[in-house]
């Protein structure tokens, strides 16, 4: 079996240079990198990952905590993380916290026990002080959450603007009687989207009415239930803004079950731009949440600060965009 010494001799470079190439260190010229890779290929040399880890004090793995494994939002984020890590020859270890404090803490401790080089966390329930204390022991990046003491390592979406844009899209089509189905109010992103909805109403002198509000849980079922609850109230509406696409799809299903023609009888807008949004009927107008890019950017922070890859520009806050399809009719 070929050794790193033989690779060094064949390529005509030092052992340190071979090590830098194996660890994807940017401080190696492309010409030298090519020579080393060709020598490795010619000798059939395969780096010993355990030896690399001991030599560099790195496991070349990043721990990722998400709330759930299902759902387009988390899927896009994990895809952005995994793709970026794979390009850098690093690996991902994924676990879940289910928006529960005890489970989130247990998951974080598990990732630390696996000797991860850094953590990317999507947390709902652990408090800021706990996250700050963790960040002092292991490089940590937060996604979809902002903690002031860790601001440079936080990636988030301007959810308030997203909620504003969604409702404004309905208002610009002439709708004034607009219902809202939100996610859980204790989740910051859900709360901020509702605040954006209220800002759009106020900006156009439309009174916010409590009986046109229903709090769901970001799942399709509460979109269905929410629509039925809203239509049982005396206040009528011509449009619904939903806190995410899953609840919007549930509301659409409930409306169609009641015999409504969409969007003629009811206009609707979602949030997240999930893959299925363009396959609904009518195709769902929604807000793109930049989930893939947020996952990629969280990884870039680690590649820059932990693995010392240069020339990476960091963007901490992403701006949502309205994706116009055909689920909104002119009033």
C-alpha positions as CSV (number, residue, x, y, z in Angstrom):
1,X,0.0,0.0,0.0
2,X,1.4,3.4,-1.0
3,X,2.3,5.9,1.7
4,X,2.3,9.7,2.0
5,X,6.1,9.6,1.8
6,X,5.9,8.0,-1.6
7,X,3.4,10.6,-2.8
8,X,5.7,13.3,-1.6
9,X,8.7,11.8,-3.5
10,X,6.8,11.2,-6.7
11,X,5.2,14.7,-6.7
12,X,8.5,16.3,-5.7
13,X,7.0,18.3,-2.8
14,X,7.2,18.3,0.9
15,X,5.0,16.2,3.3
16,X,3.4,19.4,4.5
17,X,2.4,20.3,1.0
18,X,0.8,16.8,0.4
19,X,-1.0,17.3,3.7
20,X,-2.3,20.7,2.7
21,X,-3.6,19.2,-0.6
22,X,-5.4,16.4,1.3
23,X,-7.0,18.9,3.6
24,X,-8.1,21.1,0.7
25,X,-6.0,24.0,2.0
26,X,-6.3,27.1,-0.3
27,X,-2.6,28.0,0.2
28,X,-1.5,25.6,-2.5
29,X,-1.1,26.6,-6.2
30,X,-3.2,24.7,-8.7
31,X,-0.1,23.5,-10.4
32,X,1.2,21.9,-7.2
33,X,-2.2,20.6,-6.3
34,X,-2.5,18.9,-9.7
35,X,1.0,17.2,-9.3
36,X,0.1,15.9,-5.9
37,X,-3.3,14.5,-7.0
38,X,-1.7,12.9,-10.0
39,X,0.9,11.2,-7.8
40,X,-1.8,10.0,-5.5
41,X,-3.8,8.6,-8.4
42,X,-0.7,6.9,-10.0
43,X,0.2,5.3,-6.7
44,X,-3.4,4.4,-5.8
45,X,-2.9,6.3,-2.5
46,X,-6.0,6.8,-0.3
47,X,-5.6,9.1,2.7
48,X,-6.2,7.6,6.1
49,X,-9.0,9.7,7.5
50,X,-8.2,8.7,11.1
51,X,-4.5,9.7,10.6
52,X,-5.6,13.0,9.0
53,X,-7.9,13.7,12.0
54,X,-5.1,13.0,14.5
55,X,-2.6,15.1,12.6
56,X,-4.9,18.1,12.1
57,X,-6.9,17.8,15.3
58,X,-10.0,17.9,13.0
59,X,-12.6,15.4,12.2
60,X,-13.6,17.2,9.0
61,X,-17.3,16.9,10.1
62,X,-19.9,19.5,10.9
63,X,-22.8,18.8,13.2
64,X,-26.3,20.1,12.1
65,X,-29.4,20.3,14.3
66,X,-32.8,20.9,12.6
67,X,-36.3,20.8,14.1
68,X,-37.6,18.1,11.8
69,X,-36.3,16.1,8.9
70,X,-39.6,16.5,6.9
71,X,-40.7,19.7,5.3
72,X,-39.3,21.7,2.4
73,X,-37.7,24.4,4.5
74,X,-35.4,22.1,6.4
75,X,-34.7,20.1,3.3
76,X,-33.5,23.1,1.4
77,X,-31.3,24.2,4.3
78,X,-29.7,20.8,4.7
79,X,-29.2,20.6,1.0
80,X,-27.3,23.9,1.0
81,X,-25.2,22.8,3.9
82,X,-24.4,19.3,2.5
83,X,-23.5,20.5,-1.0
84,X,-21.1,23.2,0.2
85,X,-19.5,20.8,2.7
86,X,-19.1,18.1,0.0
87,X,-17.3,20.5,-2.3
88,X,-14.9,21.2,0.6
89,X,-14.4,17.5,1.3
90,X,-16.1,17.8,4.7
91,X,-18.9,15.7,6.1
92,X,-22.3,16.4,7.8
93,X,-23.8,14.7,10.9
94,X,-27.5,15.5,11.2
95,X,-29.8,15.2,14.2
96,X,-33.2,16.7,15.3
97,X,-34.6,18.7,18.2
98,X,-38.3,18.7,17.5
99,X,-38.7,22.2,18.9
100,X,-38.3,20.8,22.4
101,X,-35.7,22.3,24.8
102,X,-34.6,19.0,26.4
103,X,-34.4,17.3,23.0
104,X,-32.5,20.2,21.5
105,X,-29.9,20.2,24.3
106,X,-29.5,16.4,24.1
107,X,-29.0,16.7,20.3
108,X,-26.4,19.4,20.7
109,X,-24.5,17.4,23.3
110,X,-24.6,14.4,21.0
111,X,-23.0,16.4,18.2
112,X,-20.3,17.7,20.5
113,X,-19.6,14.1,21.7
114,X,-19.0,13.1,18.0
115,X,-16.0,15.6,17.9
116,X,-17.6,17.8,15.2
117,X,-15.4,20.7,14.2
118,X,-18.3,23.1,14.3
119,X,-22.1,23.2,14.7
120,X,-24.9,24.6,12.5
121,X,-28.0,24.9,14.7
122,X,-31.7,25.6,13.8
123,X,-33.1,25.8,17.3
124,X,-36.5,27.0,18.7
125,X,-36.6,26.2,22.4
126,X,-33.1,26.6,24.0
127,X,-32.5,30.1,25.3
128,X,-29.9,32.6,24.1
129,X,-27.6,32.2,27.1
130,X,-27.3,28.4,26.4
131,X,-26.4,29.1,22.8
132,X,-23.8,31.7,23.7
133,X,-22.2,29.3,26.2
134,X,-22.0,26.6,23.5
135,X,-20.4,29.0,21.0
136,X,-17.6,29.6,23.5
137,X,-16.6,25.9,23.5
138,X,-17.2,25.0,19.8
139,X,-17.6,27.2,16.7
140,X,-21.4,27.6,16.2
141,X,-23.5,29.1,13.5
142,X,-27.2,29.8,14.0
143,X,-29.7,29.7,11.1
144,X,-33.1,31.4,11.2
145,X,-32.3,33.0,14.5
146,X,-30.4,36.0,15.7
147,X,-28.6,36.2,19.1
148,X,-26.9,39.6,19.5
149,X,-23.8,38.2,21.2
150,X,-23.3,35.9,18.2
151,X,-24.5,38.3,15.5
152,X,-21.6,37.6,13.1
153,X,-22.4,33.9,13.2
154,X,-26.2,34.2,12.7
155,X,-27.9,33.7,9.4
156,X,-31.5,34.8,9.1
157,X,-34.3,35.9,6.7
158,X,-36.1,39.2,7.0
159,X,-39.4,37.5,7.8
160,X,-41.2,40.7,8.7
161,X,-40.6,41.9,5.1
162,X,-41.7,38.6,3.7
163,X,-45.0,38.8,5.6
164,X,-45.4,42.4,4.4
165,X,-44.8,41.5,0.8
166,X,-47.3,38.6,0.9
167,X,-50.1,40.7,2.2
168,X,-49.2,43.6,0.0
169,X,-49.5,41.4,-3.1
170,X,-53.2,40.7,-2.1
171,X,-53.9,44.4,-1.4
172,X,-52.5,45.5,-4.7
173,X,-55.0,43.2,-6.4
174,X,-57.8,45.1,-4.7
175,X,-58.4,42.9,-1.6
176,X,-59.2,44.6,1.7
177,X,-60.9,41.8,3.6
178,X,-57.9,39.5,4.2
179,X,-57.7,36.6,6.7
180,X,-54.4,35.3,8.1
181,X,-53.3,31.8,9.1
182,X,-50.1,31.9,11.1
183,X,-47.6,29.5,12.5
184,X,-47.0,29.2,16.2
185,X,-46.6,32.7,17.7
186,X,-43.8,31.6,20.0
187,X,-41.6,31.0,16.9
188,X,-39.8,34.2,15.9
189,X,-40.1,33.7,12.2
190,X,-43.9,33.1,12.5
191,X,-44.3,36.1,14.8
192,X,-42.3,38.4,12.4
193,X,-44.4,37.3,9.4
194,X,-47.6,38.2,11.2
195,X,-46.1,41.6,12.1
196,X,-45.3,42.2,8.4
197,X,-48.9,41.3,7.5
198,X,-50.2,43.8,10.0
199,X,-47.8,46.5,8.7
200,X,-49.1,46.0,5.2
201,X,-52.7,46.4,6.4
202,X,-51.9,49.5,8.4
203,X,-50.0,51.0,5.5
204,X,-53.2,50.8,3.4
205,X,-55.6,51.9,6.2
206,X,-57.1,48.4,6.6
207,X,-58.1,47.5,10.1
208,X,-56.6,44.3,11.5
209,X,-59.4,42.1,12.8
210,X,-58.9,39.3,15.4
211,X,-61.7,37.2,13.9
212,X,-59.8,37.1,10.6
213,X,-56.8,35.5,12.4
214,X,-56.1,31.8,13.1
215,X,-53.0,30.4,14.6
216,X,-51.8,27.1,13.1
217,X,-48.7,25.0,13.5
218,X,-47.1,25.2,10.0
219,X,-48.6,21.9,9.0
220,X,-51.2,21.3,6.2
221,X,-53.8,20.1,8.7
222,X,-54.0,23.4,10.5
223,X,-54.4,25.3,7.2
224,X,-57.5,23.1,6.5
225,X,-58.8,23.6,10.1
226,X,-57.9,27.3,10.0
227,X,-59.9,27.9,6.9
228,X,-63.0,26.2,8.3
229,X,-62.7,28.2,11.6
230,X,-62.4,31.5,9.7
231,X,-65.4,30.8,7.5
232,X,-67.5,30.0,10.6
233,X,-66.9,33.5,11.9
234,X,-69.3,36.4,10.9
235,X,-66.6,38.5,9.2
236,X,-66.2,37.7,5.5
237,X,-63.0,37.7,3.5
238,X,-61.9,37.4,-0.1
239,X,-58.3,36.4,0.5
240,X,-56.0,34.6,2.9
241,X,-52.3,35.1,3.6
242,X,-50.7,32.0,5.1
243,X,-47.5,31.7,7.2
244,X,-46.2,28.9,5.0
245,X,-47.0,26.9,1.9
246,X,-48.1,23.8,3.8
247,X,-50.9,25.7,5.6
248,X,-51.8,27.4,2.3
249,X,-52.3,24.1,0.6
250,X,-54.5,22.9,3.5
251,X,-56.6,26.1,3.2
252,X,-56.9,25.6,-0.5
253,X,-58.1,22.0,0.0
254,X,-60.7,23.2,2.5
255,X,-62.0,26.0,0.3
256,X,-62.3,23.6,-2.7
257,X,-64.2,21.1,-0.5
258,X,-66.7,23.9,0.2
259,X,-67.2,24.4,-3.5
260,X,-65.1,27.5,-4.0
261,X,-63.5,28.3,-7.3
262,X,-59.9,29.4,-6.8
263,X,-58.7,32.1,-7.2
264,X,-62.1,33.5,-8.5
265,X,-63.8,33.1,-5.1
266,X,-60.8,33.1,-2.9
267,X,-57.3,34.4,-3.4
268,X,-54.4,32.9,-1.4
269,X,-50.7,33.5,-0.9
270,X,-48.2,31.3,0.9
271,X,-44.6,31.6,2.3
272,X,-41.5,29.5,1.7
273,X,-41.7,28.7,-2.1
274,X,-41.7,24.9,-1.4
275,X,-41.2,22.7,-4.4
276,X,-44.8,21.7,-4.5
277,X,-46.1,25.3,-4.6
278,X,-45.9,25.4,-8.4
279,X,-47.8,22.1,-8.7
280,X,-50.8,23.2,-6.7
281,X,-54.0,24.3,-8.5
282,X,-53.9,27.2,-9.0
283,X,-50.2,27.5,-8.8
284,X,-49.4,29.2,-5.5
285,X,-48.1,32.7,-5.3
286,X,-45.6,32.7,-2.4
287,X,-42.5,34.2,-0.8
288,X,-39.1,32.7,-1.5
289,X,-37.3,32.2,1.8
290,X,-33.7,31.7,0.5
291,X,-33.5,28.5,2.6
292,X,-30.8,26.8,0.3
293,X,-28.7,30.0,0.3
294,X,-29.0,30.3,4.1
295,X,-27.7,26.8,4.5
296,X,-24.9,27.4,2.1
297,X,-23.9,30.7,3.8
298,X,-23.9,29.0,7.3
299,X,-21.4,26.6,5.9
300,X,-19.3,29.3,4.3
301,X,-18.9,30.9,7.8
302,X,-17.5,27.7,9.1
303,X,-15.3,27.2,6.0
304,X,-13.9,30.6,6.5
305,X,-13.5,30.7,10.3
306,X,-12.8,27.1,11.1
307,X,-11.2,25.6,8.0
308,X,-9.5,28.9,7.0
309,X,-10.7,29.1,3.5
310,X,-10.1,32.6,2.1
311,X,-12.1,34.8,-0.2
312,X,-15.5,34.0,1.2
313,X,-18.0,36.9,1.5
314,X,-20.5,36.6,4.3
315,X,-24.1,37.7,4.2
316,X,-25.9,37.4,7.5
317,X,-29.5,38.6,6.5
318,X,-31.3,37.5,3.4
319,X,-34.1,39.4,1.7
320,X,-37.3,37.5,0.8
321,X,-38.8,37.8,-2.7
322,X,-42.4,37.5,-3.9
323,X,-42.9,34.7,-6.4
324,X,-45.9,35.6,-8.5
325,X,-48.0,32.7,-9.9
326,X,-51.8,32.6,-10.4
327,X,-53.5,32.1,-7.0
328,X,-54.4,35.7,-6.6
329,X,-57.3,37.2,-8.6
330,X,-58.1,40.9,-9.1
331,X,-60.9,42.0,-6.8
